[in-house]
Amino acid sequence: MKQEVSRKHAVDRWALDDVVMTSEVTHPPKDFESLKEGPSEGVFVYGLYLDGCSWSTRENRMVDSEPKKLYNLLPVMFVTGVL
């Protein structure tokens, strides 16, 4: 993914060693089934589970998990590279 992003920004002279990955949970949260195509830059990551916490769609952040619920599905994340 870092290599793909640095190639797209070859005109701007982005070096692969300088590109840093950044990620954010999609807001509003997306389901895997609702994705029709990939982003123009970067990737969508899905299928990750949180252990001991959950994702609050209202607050757009991690919160304590519900009692006796060990694993919670994380909404789709957008991961890309930046300088």
TIKOL-848164 format. One record per residue (C-alpha): residue number from 1; z, y, x. Coordinates in steps of 0.02 Angstrom, whole numbers, plus 50000, padded with zeros to 5 digits. Example, Ala and Ser with C-alpha at 12.3 -4.5 7.8 and 13.67 -1.06 7.14 Angstrom:
# residues 2
<1, <50390, 49775, 50615>>
<2, <50357, 49947, 50684>>
//
This chain:
# residues 83
<1, <50000, 50000, 50000>>
<2, <50041, 50120, 50143>>
<3, <49875, 50080, 50225>>
<4, <49781, 50108, 50062>>
<5, <49863, 50279, 50037>>
<6, <49833, 50333, 50217>>
<7, <49649, 50284, 50202>>
<8, <49631, 50388, 50043>>
<9, <49701, 50537, 50139>>
<10, <49597, 50511, 50297>>
<11, <49519, 50683, 50272>>
<12, <49695, 50757, 50278>>
<13, <49726, 50655, 50438>>
<14, <49871, 50551, 50372>>
<15, <49924, 50427, 50505>>
<16, <49985, 50257, 50446>>
<17, <50143, 50273, 50551>>
<18, <50189, 50438, 50466>>
<19, <50170, 50377, 50286>>
<20, <50336, 50341, 50199>>
<21, <50352, 50240, 50040>>
<22, <50426, 50323, 49887>>
<23, <50464, 50243, 49720>>
<24, <50515, 50296, 49546>>
<25, <50540, 50209, 49380>>
<26, <50407, 50261, 49256>>
<27, <50469, 50387, 49130>>
<28, <50451, 50353, 48986>>
<29, <50477, 50172, 49038>>
<30, <50322, 50063, 49031>>
<31, <50307, 49878, 48995>>
<32, <50193, 49766, 49096>>
<33, <50093, 49730, 48939>>
<34, <50058, 49915, 48908>>
<35, <49973, 49941, 49077>>
<36, <49786, 49948, 49055>>
<37, <49740, 49994, 49235>>
<38, <49822, 50036, 49399>>
<39, <49865, 50210, 49460>>
<40, <49737, 50312, 49556>>
<41, <49849, 50302, 49709>>
<42, <49991, 50181, 49747>>
<43, <50042, 50029, 49644>>
<44, <50142, 49979, 49491>>
<45, <50280, 49852, 49524>>
<46, <50352, 49746, 49384>>
<47, <50461, 49593, 49364>>
<48, <50613, 49659, 49458>>
<49, <50787, 49625, 49394>>
<50, <50946, 49725, 49423>>
<51, <51105, 49629, 49467>>
<52, <51268, 49706, 49406>>
<53, <51192, 49863, 49330>>
<54, <51058, 49912, 49205>>
<55, <50929, 50049, 49182>>
<56, <50965, 50184, 49053>>
<57, <50800, 50243, 48978>>
<58, <50888, 50389, 48895>>
<59, <50968, 50453, 49056>>
<60, <50829, 50389, 49171>>
<61, <50953, 50317, 49296>>
<62, <51055, 50162, 49336>>
<63, <51214, 50135, 49236>>
<64, <51347, 50001, 49224>>
<65, <51286, 49842, 49143>>
<66, <51348, 49780, 48976>>
<67, <51495, 49659, 48982>>
<68, <51446, 49479, 49023>>
<69, <51264, 49526, 49056>>
<70, <51227, 49486, 49238>>
<71, <51041, 49526, 49255>>
<72, <50939, 49665, 49175>>
<73, <50751, 49693, 49185>>
<74, <50698, 49852, 49275>>
<75, <50554, 49947, 49192>>
<76, <50390, 49962, 49286>>
<77, <50407, 50059, 49449>>
<78, <50274, 50170, 49529>>
<79, <50269, 50152, 49719>>
<80, <50162, 50263, 49831>>
<81, <50160, 50339, 50003>>
<82, <50196, 50518, 50054>>
<83, <50205, 50615, 50217>>
//
